[in-house]
């Protein structure tokens, strides 16, 4: 059911695609635009990825695996958050895909997250991803 409820977000950033890509995979940059989260990964397909921080006053440690990494094109990973209140099982993981493409002098960022159980959960995820992309845009355009 949740596989069809896909949260989507996109933005155009006034920065070259290589700068946007670097911001996507550099922990120091990610911390600046992704709600202060600390990300750790080897940034290779099959390697683990973790996110640690605080969200709405609650500490969290999310995890996943890099599923696809095509430099300056696509970053795709699985994502599980204990804050969802569901068991740590494969069917409770999201798949997040971020695609970059050129749009003239800008870079287009398209993000999709599947496996949202309800329309409400999808809308909540979409709101959060749009906030993150807006913060990324601000970070890269300053």
N, C-alpha and C positions, 0 to 999 in steps of 0.2 A: 504493500500500500504506500509506504513512505517513499519508495523509489520514484514514484510519479510526482511527489510533492518536492519540487526542486526550487531552492532559493537561488535567485540570480541577482547579480549586481555588476555594474560596469561604469567605467569612467574614461575620460580622455585626459591624459597628463601631458603638459608641455615640457617634455623631457625625452631624450633619445631612449630607444628601447634598451640599450645596454645599461643605462643608469637605472631604469625601472627594474630590470632583471636583478641588478646588483642589490637594490633595495629589498627585493623579494627574498633574497637568500643570505643576507648579512644580518646576523643577530643584533648588532648595535643599531642598525637602521630599523629593523622590525620593532624593536622596543620603543622607538620614537613614534610610530604610527599605529601599532597594534595594542593599544590600551596598556602599554607598559609591560607587556609580556616578555619573558625571557625564553628564547627559542634555542634548542640545541639539536643539531643534526650534522651528519657528515655530507649531506646534500648529494647523495648518490642513490640511484634506484635500488630499492630493497633495504635501505638503511632506516633505522628508527628516527622519529622526530618527536620532540617533547616541547610542550608549552607550559610555563609556570608563571603564576602571577596571582592577582586578586581581581575578582569580578563581582561587582555589586556587594562589596564587603566580605566576600568569601574567598579564601585561598583555594587555588585549583592547581592540578597537575594533569594536563591532558596528554594524550599520546596518539601516535599513529606510525605509519610507514610511508616512505616516499615511493609512490607507485610509478611515476613517470617524471623524468626530468630531461627536457630538451632545452638547453641554454638559449635564453632570449626568445623562447617560444611558449613552452608549457611547463607548468609545475602542477603535479597532481599527487595528492596524498590521502591516506585514510585518516580519520580523526575520531577519537573517543574522548568524551568528557564524563567523569564520574558525577559532575554536577547535574547531568541529565537524569540521574536517579535510576538508571537502567543497568542491568548486569553487563560486565565486560565480556561480551560475546560478539563474534563477527557481524551478526545481523544488527547490532546496535551501533555500528560505526557509520559515520558519514564518509562520503567520498567528496573531496574538494578539488576542483579543477580550475586553474588560473591560466588563461591564455593571453599572450601578448601579441599585438599586431601593430604595424605601422599605419598611421592615419595622417598622411601628409607629414608635417613636422612634429606631430604628436604621437604618443603611444596610447593605443586602446588596450584597456585591461578589462577582460571579461571573466567573471567568476561564477561558478555554479556549485551548489552543495546539495547532494541528494539525501534521501532517507530521512526526510522530515516526517514525523508520524501524523501530524495534523496540519491543517491550513494555518492555524494559529502559530505553531512551531515554525512553519515555513516563513511566515510573515516576520516573526521575531528574528530568525536567522538573517533574512534579507535586510532588515533594518540594521542589524549589527555589521553585516558585510558592507553595506553602503557607507556607514560611519567610518569603518576602517579604510575603505578606498578613498573617501574624502580626506581623511587624515594623511594617507599616503600621498595624495595629490598635493596637499599643502606642504608636506615635508619635502617633496621633490621640487616644487616650484618656488621655494623661498630662496 
